[in-house]
């Protein structure tokens, strides 16, 4: 009897195993979405296609003087949330609300760090750190092993902030970013993922461009991280990426009128004129002071951090055919199209983690190519200009499409607190198109397609439908 029972049990196990394997085999695995998403014709993946559709492609939208005026308005603009047809303002909510973002150090109004006062009350810093302590205890985080943070692990991260060492009066020090840098909410490189499914490192605040001036307010317990103020965010940056100097030393580098800007995803900078010794990357929209340009290439001032933490300046060398520009680019629709298409297919990174870009990081550096300074979050960017249009969510798709067609293409951005896109405009087929960086995919006929990169899509495609964006903002005075 025992042998018969064992045979029956074994048979059942085999049957169940076969069903499980068969079921797993039949379930389609996610695939990479095609370069041309549904509704996108191959020729649309070229910037020339869209440039030819702009009758005013080479007209200057804002001069450098007008851009500076625009920047000043953004730095001082009063943010007023409005009643959104009986609902909350779509720029106020999102995955992380506007108020919560500000508590964690995000800045709607870009700072000019080198113009800040010499001192800051220590209590202000304690309040900012208190907000971070409260957030740490308010939710779960997961480490790189997909294990939940224990209370002891959380406390270890908080202890690294060195709160007890905050003086009654904080004396600002000044520095410059010498490498493309991750800015963190806490002084750690260890991730704090949202869950075990998505690679959303919630400890990531944003990325900070090489060449940005900063003020240093505090150090971690081990001195390996600085808590700094940048033009777009307060947060923690690895000390190795910051070189310290006087206010004027930093100003002479960060505000040098003769500079080179990277107009590609990233370009290599070398330590020798023969381009053999790689020094670092100059990422999109980052700058270095220019010494000379000739047939042999570009020679730049390359700031670095000395062993004592102070600013050192070496000569950097960039190839003559590198995708760079002397000074900011003229702000024209042609240049906007060319620049956004240079980021086509670049992979998505939550809040710019892992040297990638998120939706707002993409739009922020796109605008920076022209000298336009905005905050680092979707809602902050959409709040920047005065030309804002809110659409009634009760409008039909046809009504909304007709109204959006009246807006200025290429320099209009759209979205809400959680996402931001560029309105490319109407294609030859009569449809509206968006271009954006997005960290999700779509399903078609039971097959899951992963996008997770900078792409364009027709506004009638479900991946990002015209019903999604509530606010449209045109980037001009």
N, C-alpha and C positions, 0 to 999 in steps of 0.2 A: 504493500500500500504506500509506503513511504517513497518508493521509487516512482510510483505512478503520480503521486502528489508533486514530487520534484519535477517530473516531466511536464505536468500541466502548468505549474508555476513558471518553469523555464520558458515554455511556449508562450505564455501570456506576456512575459517580459520581452521576449523577442518581437512579438506582435506590436506591443506598445513602442518599443524602440524603433521598429520599422516605420510605424505611423509618424513618430516624432521626426525621424530623419527625413522621411518623404515630405512632411509638412514644411520642414525647414528648407528643404531643397527647392520647394515650389515657391516659397516666399521670395519675391524679387529683392535684391540688394540695392541700396541707393547707388545712383550713378551721378557722375559729374554732368551738369547741364551743358548743352552745346554752347560754343562761343556765341553764336547767334541764337538768342532765346526765341521762343515762339513769337511770331509777329515781327521779327527783326530780319530784314534782308541783308545779305552779306555786305553790300556796298555801304550800308548804314554804319558799319564798324570803322569807317574811315572819317577823319575830321573834315576832309575836303567835301564830303557829301553835305554836311551841315553848314559849312561855310558858304557854299554856293547858294544856299537858301536864304542867306541874310543880305538884304539889299544895302544895309549899312554896316557891313562886316568890319570895315576898317575905320569907322568913325570912332573917335575917342569919346568914351562915355563920361569919364571924369579925368581931368588933368591932375598932375601930382598935387597941385595946390588945393584942388577940390577934394582929392582923396584925404588930404590932411584935415580939411574941414569936416569931412565925413567922419573920420576917426575921432576927432574931438567931440562931435555930437554923440557918437557911440559911448565914449568914455563918461559922458555926463547925462545921458538920456534917462529920464524917469520912466520906470517900468510900471505900467498900469494894466492889471488884468481886467478883462471885460466880461460882461455877461455874454455867453456864447449861445444865444437862442434858448435861454433858460437852463443852460448847462455850464459846467466849469470851463474856463478858458483852456483850450487844448494845448496852450504853451505852458500851462501851470502844472499839469499832472505828469503822466508818463510813468515809466518803470521806476524812475527816481524823480520825485517832485522838485519843482523849482526851488522851493524853500530849503528842502533837504540838500540839494546840490550846493546851495550857498553855505549851508552849515558845514559841509565837508571841504570847503575851500574853493569851489568853482566860482569864477568871476564873470558876471554879465558885462561889467564895465572893465575893459582891459586896463591894466595898471601900467604906469611908467615907473618901474622900480627905482630908477636912478633919481627920481624927483621926490621920493618919499622922505619923511622926516628922519632925523638921526635915531630917534628912540620910539619905542612902542611900549605901552603899559604891559607889564607882565600878566596882569589879569586878563587882557585880551587874548593872549596866547593860551592861557589856562581854559578860557571859555571854548576856544577852537578845539583844543585837545579833549575837553570834556564832551563835546559833540561826537568826536571819534570814539571815545570810550563808550558812550551810550549806544552808538551804532554797533560796536563790536558785541555788546551783550544782548542786542535786540534780535539777533537771528543766528542761524547756523551757517558755518563756512566749511568747505571741504579742501583738504590738502591734495598734493599731487598723487597720493595713493588712493584717492577717493574715500578717504577716512574723514569722519567729522572732526572738527576741532574740539578738543576737550577744553574744559575751563582753564586747565593749567597751560595749554598751548596759547589760548587767547591772552592770558595774563602775561605770558612771556613776550608776546608782541607788544602789549601795552606798556610793559616795564621798559622796553627798549626806547620808548618815547622820552624817557628821562624827565618826567613831569616835575619831580621834586627839585630838579636843578634850575627850574625857571626862576630868574631873578625878579625883583619887584619892577625893575625897569630894564627892558631889552634894548641893547644897543645894536642897531643894524650894522651888519657887515655887507660888503658888496662883492659880487663875483660875476663870472661869465661862464656859460655852458660850453664845454670844450668837446663834448661828444653828444650825438643824438641820444636822448635819455628818456627812460621811463620815469614818470612821476607817480609816486605811490601814496596811498592814503596813510600807510603805516611804514615805519622804517624796516622793511624786509623785502627780500626778493622772492620769498616763498609765496606761492599763490594762495588765494582764499577764494576758491571756486564757489559759484552759486549753488551747484548741485553736482551730481555724479554723471550727468548727461552732457552738459554743455561746457565748453572751455571759456567760461566767462569769469575771469579773474577779478572779483569785486574789490580787491586791494589795489587794482590799477586805476589811476586817476586820469591820466592822459599822457601824451608824449610832448617833450619839450625840445625845440629846435636848437641845434648848435648855433652859437652866436647870440642867444638871448641873454640879456642882463638879468641878474637876480639879486635879491637881498637875502642874507642868511640870518634867520631869527633864532635858531636853536640847533643843537647837535644831539644825535642819539647817544645812548650810554657808551657805546664803543667808539663813537666818533666816525662811524662808517657811513652815516647818512646825515644830510643837512635838511632841516625844515626851512623851505625857502618861499619867497614870493616871486612869481614870474608874471609876465604880462597877462596870462590867462588863467592861472591856477596857483593856489597855495598847496604845498604838499612836500613829501620827502623825496629827495634825489640822492643817489649814491654820491658820496663825497668825491670819489675819484673822477666824477664828471664835471666838477666845479672848480674853477681856479679863482683864488681870492686876490683882490686888489683894492686900491682906493676908489672912491666914487669916480674920480676923474680918469684914473687908469682904465676902468671898465668903460666909461663913457667914450673914451677915445677909440676903443675897439668896436663897441656895440653901435655907435652912432657915426662911424666913419662914412663920409658922404660918397666915397669911392669904394664900391664893394661889388663882389661877384655873388650871384644868387644861383642856386641849383634849380634847373627847370626840368629835371628828370626825377624819376623815383629815387635814385641815389647815384652819385658819381664818385669815383675814387680820387683821393688826394694822396700824393706821394711826397716822400721826404727828400727826393733828389730829382734833378732836372732830367735824368734818364728814365724816370717813371719805373724804377725797379723796386724801390722800397715803399710798400704800401704803408700809409700812415693812418687814414681813417676815411669814412664815407661822409660826404656832404649830401644830406637827404633833401628831398624836394622842399623848396622854399627856404632852406637854410642859407646863411650868408657868411662870407669871410671878407675882410678888407682886402682890396686889390692893390698890389704893388705895381705890377706891370703886365701888359699883354703884348705879345709879339708873335712872330711866326712859329716860335718854339712852344708856345702855349701860354698859360697863365701862371703868374707867381703871386701867391697870396700870403697874408699874415695868418699864421696858424697858431692860435692860442693853445697852450697846454698847461697842465697842472704840474708844478715842480714838486719835488719830494716834501718841501715844507708847506705845500698847499697854495703857494703864491702863483701869480700869472707868469708864465714864460711865453715868449713869442718866437716861433721858428718859421722858416720859409716853407711854404707848401707849394707843390707843383701839380698843375692840372693840364691834361692833354689839350692840344689846340682844337680838337674836334669834339670836345666834351659838350654835353647839352647844358650849357650855362648861359647867363646873360649878365652884362655889366649894368648894374642898377636894376630897379624894378621894371617889369614889362609894361608897355603902354596898355591901358585898360580899354581894350576893344573886344567886340564879340568874336572876332577871328582868333585873337589870342586866348580868350577864355575857352573856346572850343578846342584849340590845339592843346592847351594845357590839361584840360580834363581828360582828353583822349590819351595822354601820356600815362595816365593811371588806369586805363582800361585793363581789366583782368588782374589787377593787383589784388592779392588775397585780403580777406577781411580779418581784422583783429579788434576784439572788444576794447573800446576806449584806447585804441592804438597799441594794444599789448603786442609784445614780440616783434617790435619794429615794423608793425603793419599799421593799418588805418581803419577806423570806423567811419560811419557815415559823416558825422560832424567833423572828424579829423580831416577827412578828404576835402570837404568844402572850406574848412578853415585855411588849409595850406594853399588851396586853389586861389582864394582871395589874397593870401599873403604874397603871392607872386607879383601882385600889382601894388603892393604896399597897403592893402586894406586890412585893418586890424579888427577882429571880432572875438567874442568869447568862444569857449571851446565846446559848448553844448548846442544841440539842435535849436532849442528855444531861444538861446542867447543870440544865435546867428539870425534867426528869423525876426527877432526883436530889433536888430541893429538899424535897418533903414526906417524912414518914415512911411515909405510906400508899402503898406501892408493891407491885404485883402482877406477877410474872413468869409468863408462860404457857408451858407445855411445847410446843415446836414440833411435837411428835408428835400433839398433840390434833387431832381432826377439826374441821372447820369448824363442825359442829353443836355439838360439845362446847364449843368456845371461845366460840361465840355465846351459849350458855346461861350460861356463867360471866361473860362481859362484861355481860350483862343485869343481873347482880346488883350491878354497880358503880354508884356515884352519877353520874348524868348531869350534863352542863353544867359541872361543876367538876372533871371527870376528864380528864386529857390522856394521850395514848398515843403510842407510837412507838418509836424506837431512836436510835442516835447520828446517823443521817442524816436523820431526818424526825420531825416532831411534829404531832399533830392534836388537835382538841377532840372529845370524845365527846358529841355532842348528845343521844344516847339513842334510845329507841324511838319511832317515829312511829305515827300512827294505823293504818297498814297492817301494824304488827307488826314492821317491819324496824328494825335499828339504823342510825344515820347518823353520819357524821363531818363536821366542818367544818374546813377548813385552807387554807393558802396553799401552792400547789405549782407547780413549774416544769416540768411535763411535760404530755403529752396522752395520747391513747389511739387505738386503731385499731378501726374497726368496718366490716365488709364491704369491706375493702380501702381504706377512706377514713381518712386521718389527721386527727384533730381536735386542735387546740391549745387547751389550757386556760390554763395560766400565769396564774392569778389565784386569789383567794380564792373557794372554792366549797364546796358540800356534796354528798355522795354517799352512797348506801346502802352498807353495809359488805359487801354481796355483789357490788359492782361492781368489775371488774378494775382500774379506774383507781387506786383505793386500797382493796384488799381487806382483810378482817378478818385474813387470814393475815399481813399485813404487820407491824403493830405487835406487839412482843414484851413491852413494859413499859407498864403502866397506872398512873398516879400521880394521886391525888386531892388537890387543893390545899386542905387544911385542916389544923388542928393535930391 
